[in-house]
Amino acid sequence: MAEARAEEIYTRHVSALPFAEQLRLLGLIAQGLAVRAADVVEPPLRDIRELHGLGKEIWEGIDAQEYVNALREGRLLPGEQPDPPP
């Protein structure tokens, strides 16, 4: 419905305007949309510190140095199970 209305407004009114007036109208529409967009409430930015401690239970009982050594050497990581044979 709104699309048909916009098409009708464009066909009946906008397309009949001279090029310069069409550009002026476009600028006015853009300004109006920018003002409305600025009024939209955006969610607050999150603080990275909120993630502190998230997922710490995953690392319980795992020695960090042993984990890094296993990564470097291509071994199974602490707590990792070998893939079953095919």
Secondary structure as a PSIPRED ss2 file (coil, helix, strand):
# PSIPRED VFORMAT (PSIPRED V4.0)

   1 M C   1.000  0.000  0.000
   2 A H   0.000  1.000  0.000
   3 E H   0.000  1.000  0.000
   4 A H   0.000  1.000  0.000
   5 R H   0.000  1.000  0.000
   6 A H   0.000  1.000  0.000
   7 E H   0.000  1.000  0.000
   8 E H   0.000  1.000  0.000
   9 I H   0.000  1.000  0.000
  10 Y H   0.000  1.000  0.000
  11 T H   0.000  1.000  0.000
  12 R H   0.000  1.000  0.000
  13 H H   0.000  1.000  0.000
  14 V H   0.000  1.000  0.000
  15 S C   1.000  0.000  0.000
  16 A C   1.000  0.000  0.000
  17 L C   1.000  0.000  0.000
  18 P C   1.000  0.000  0.000
  19 F H   0.000  1.000  0.000
  20 A H   0.000  1.000  0.000
  21 E H   0.000  1.000  0.000
  22 Q H   0.000  1.000  0.000
  23 L H   0.000  1.000  0.000
  24 R H   0.000  1.000  0.000
  25 L H   0.000  1.000  0.000
  26 L H   0.000  1.000  0.000
  27 G H   0.000  1.000  0.000
  28 L H   0.000  1.000  0.000
  29 I H   0.000  1.000  0.000
  30 A H   0.000  1.000  0.000
  31 Q H   0.000  1.000  0.000
  32 G H   0.000  1.000  0.000
  33 L H   0.000  1.000  0.000
  34 A H   0.000  1.000  0.000
  35 V H   0.000  1.000  0.000
  36 R H   0.000  1.000  0.000
  37 A H   0.000  1.000  0.000
  38 A H   0.000  1.000  0.000
  39 D H   0.000  1.000  0.000
  40 V C   1.000  0.000  0.000
  41 V C   1.000  0.000  0.000
  42 E C   1.000  0.000  0.000
  43 P C   1.000  0.000  0.000
  44 P C   1.000  0.000  0.000
  45 L C   1.000  0.000  0.000
  46 R C   1.000  0.000  0.000
  47 D C   1.000  0.000  0.000
  48 I H   0.000  1.000  0.000
  49 R H   0.000  1.000  0.000
  50 E H   0.000  1.000  0.000
  51 L H   0.000  1.000  0.000
  52 H C   1.000  0.000  0.000
  53 G C   1.000  0.000  0.000
  54 L C   1.000  0.000  0.000
  55 G C   1.000  0.000  0.000
  56 K H   0.000  1.000  0.000
  57 E H   0.000  1.000  0.000
  58 I H   0.000  1.000  0.000
  59 W H   0.000  1.000  0.000
  60 E C   1.000  0.000  0.000
  61 G C   1.000  0.000  0.000
  62 I C   1.000  0.000  0.000
  63 D C   1.000  0.000  0.000
  64 A H   0.000  1.000  0.000
  65 Q H   0.000  1.000  0.000
  66 E H   0.000  1.000  0.000
  67 Y H   0.000  1.000  0.000
  68 V H   0.000  1.000  0.000
  69 N H   0.000  1.000  0.000
  70 A H   0.000  1.000  0.000
  71 L H   0.000  1.000  0.000
  72 R H   0.000  1.000  0.000
  73 E H   0.000  1.000  0.000
  74 G C   1.000  0.000  0.000
  75 R C   1.000  0.000  0.000
  76 L C   1.000  0.000  0.000
  77 L C   1.000  0.000  0.000
  78 P C   1.000  0.000  0.000
  79 G C   1.000  0.000  0.000
  80 E C   1.000  0.000  0.000
  81 Q C   1.000  0.000  0.000
  82 P C   1.000  0.000  0.000
  83 D C   1.000  0.000  0.000
  84 P C   1.000  0.000  0.000
  85 P C   1.000  0.000  0.000
  86 P C   1.000  0.000  0.000
